[in-house]
Amino acid sequence: DTARGNAWAMVRNPLLLYFICLAAFSDESIPNRPAPLIDKCITELVRWEQRRPGSVWPKPEEFDAENVVLILGKLALRSFSQTTGIITESEVKEVLSDKQDRSRFRKLLVPAGFIGEVENGYKFILDTFREYYAARAVAADPDPFGRVRLQLHRPEWQRVVLLTAGSLKDEKARWLHLRFPVLTATLVKVFGP
């Protein structure tokens, strides 16, 4: 069912397919849209890390998938400002101002492979997750459109923009957009955003 939906491109990646299968064996249904599907994969990966024998991960009520997304979202956004996508150690300190976030980044997220260590710093192993983390950071912004407005026509931001749209909650949309989506889409086409 997932392969027939909008998430077809994701099931062609072996690692993502593994996470989808992992999610399939949970008690919940599998989403067929990319943003919720990636979210489900991250949730299952965090649960797997927490249940692993000898795991040093905190209990779910102390540290969950949402915490992972918050930490890595900030770093993913920063990685898009670099042509290499590499985040240096000084950027980690700058972006993750909270000492506990930096500690969890180094002690949990790097060893678990959420992000990889490279010669000059850190780099996201899969662009799909990097784009998703960045999209979630944009969606959490009080003005998501303002955050991506200058990036709309940059090819490397295309999936981030799409995943941002898929991550937005209805309460972030204006009343007019929710009630009259066709009208607002037409107005945007005629007058611009």
C-alpha positions in Angstrom: 0.0 0.0 0.0 2.8 2.4 0.8 4.6 1.7 -2.4 1.4 2.6 -4.4 1.2 6.0 -2.6 3.2 9.2 -2.9 6.0 7.6 -0.9 7.1 5.3 -3.8 10.5 7.0 -4.1 11.2 6.2 -0.5 10.6 2.5 -0.7 13.3 2.2 -3.4 16.0 3.1 -0.8 17.0 0.0 1.2 17.4 1.7 4.5 14.1 3.5 4.3 12.4 0.3 3.2 13.9 -1.3 6.3 12.4 1.4 8.5 9.1 1.1 6.7 9.1 -2.6 7.4 10.0 -2.0 11.0 7.1 0.5 11.2 4.8 -2.1 9.5 5.3 -4.5 12.4 4.2 -2.0 15.0 0.5 -1.8 16.0 -0.1 1.4 14.1 -0.9 1.9 10.4 1.7 3.0 7.9 1.3 6.4 6.3 1.6 6.6 2.6 2.6 10.3 2.4 6.3 11.1 2.6 6.4 13.5 5.7 4.3 11.3 8.0 6.1 8.2 6.7 9.5 9.6 7.5 8.2 10.7 10.9 7.1 7.1 11.6 10.5 5.7 10.5 12.3 8.1 12.9 9.9 7.2 15.7 10.5 3.5 15.1 14.3 4.0 15.0 14.3 5.8 18.3 12.1 3.1 19.9 14.6 0.5 18.5 17.5 2.3 20.0 15.7 2.6 23.4 14.9 -1.1 23.5 18.3 -2.4 22.4 20.1 -4.4 25.1 22.6 -2.2 26.9 21.1 0.9 25.4 22.2 4.3 26.9 19.2 6.1 25.5 16.9 7.8 28.0 13.3 6.5 28.5 10.7 7.6 25.9 9.2 10.1 28.4 12.6 11.8 28.7 13.7 11.7 25.1 11.6 10.7 22.1 11.6 11.1 18.3 10.3 14.7 18.6 13.4 15.6 20.6 15.6 14.0 17.9 13.8 16.0 15.2 14.2 19.3 17.2 17.9 18.8 17.6 18.6 17.6 14.1 16.2 20.1 12.5 18.4 23.0 13.6 21.5 21.3 12.3 19.8 20.3 9.0 18.8 23.9 8.3 22.4 25.0 9.0 23.7 22.3 6.6 21.7 23.8 3.8 23.7 27.0 4.2 26.9 25.1 3.3 27.6 23.8 -0.2 29.1 20.7 1.2 26.4 20.0 3.7 29.0 19.6 6.4 28.3 21.1 9.9 31.5 22.0 11.8 32.0 21.5 15.5 31.8 25.2 16.0 28.5 25.4 14.2 27.2 22.6 16.4 28.0 24.7 19.5 26.5 27.7 17.9 23.3 26.1 16.7 22.7 23.8 19.7 23.1 26.4 22.4 21.6 24.0 25.1 24.3 21.9 26.7 22.0 18.9 27.1 21.1 19.0 23.4 24.8 19.0 22.5 25.5 16.1 24.8 22.6 14.1 23.4 23.8 14.9 19.9 27.3 13.5 20.6 26.4 10.6 22.9 23.2 9.4 21.3 22.5 10.6 17.8 26.0 10.4 16.3 26.7 6.8 17.6 23.2 5.7 16.5 23.9 6.9 12.9 21.3 9.6 12.8 24.1 11.8 11.5 27.6 10.8 10.5 31.0 12.0 11.5 33.2 13.2 8.6 36.7 14.7 8.5 35.6 18.3 9.1 32.5 17.8 11.2 29.2 16.1 10.7 27.1 15.2 7.7 23.6 13.7 7.3 23.9 10.2 5.8 20.6 10.3 3.9 19.4 13.4 2.2 15.8 12.3 2.7 16.2 12.6 6.5 18.2 15.8 6.2 15.5 17.4 4.1 12.8 16.1 6.5 14.6 17.5 9.6 15.0 20.9 7.9 11.4 20.8 6.8 10.2 20.2 10.4 12.4 23.1 11.6 10.8 25.3 9.0 7.3 24.1 9.8 7.9 24.9 13.5 8.8 28.5 12.6 6.1 31.1 13.4 6.3 32.2 9.7 7.2 29.0 7.7 6.6 30.7 4.3 8.9 33.6 5.3 11.5 31.1 6.2 11.6 29.4 2.8 10.5 32.3 0.5 14.0 33.0 -0.7 14.7 29.3 -1.3 11.6 28.4 -3.3 13.4 28.3 -6.6 16.6 26.6 -5.5 16.7 22.9 -6.6 18.3 21.7 -3.3 15.3 23.1 -1.4 12.6 21.5 -3.5 12.0 18.5 -1.2 12.4 20.6 1.9 9.6 22.9 0.7 7.4 19.9 -0.1 8.1 18.2 3.2 7.4 21.4 5.0 4.0 21.6 3.4 3.4 18.0 4.5 4.5 18.8 8.0 2.4 21.9 8.6 -0.5 21.5 10.9 -3.9 23.0 10.1 -3.7 25.5 12.9 -0.8 27.2 11.1 -2.9 27.9 8.0 -5.0 31.1 7.9 -8.8 30.7 8.2 -9.3 31.8 4.5 -6.9 29.1 3.3 -8.6 26.4 5.2 -12.2 27.4 4.1 -11.5 28.3 0.5 -8.4 26.4 -0.7 -9.2 26.7 -4.4 -9.9 30.5 -4.1 -6.6 31.1 -2.3 -4.6 29.0 -4.8 -6.1 31.0 -7.7 -5.3 34.3 -6.0 -1.7 33.2 -5.4 -1.4 32.3 -9.1 -2.8 35.6 -10.2 -1.2 38.0 -7.6 1.7 35.9 -6.3 2.3 34.9 -2.6 
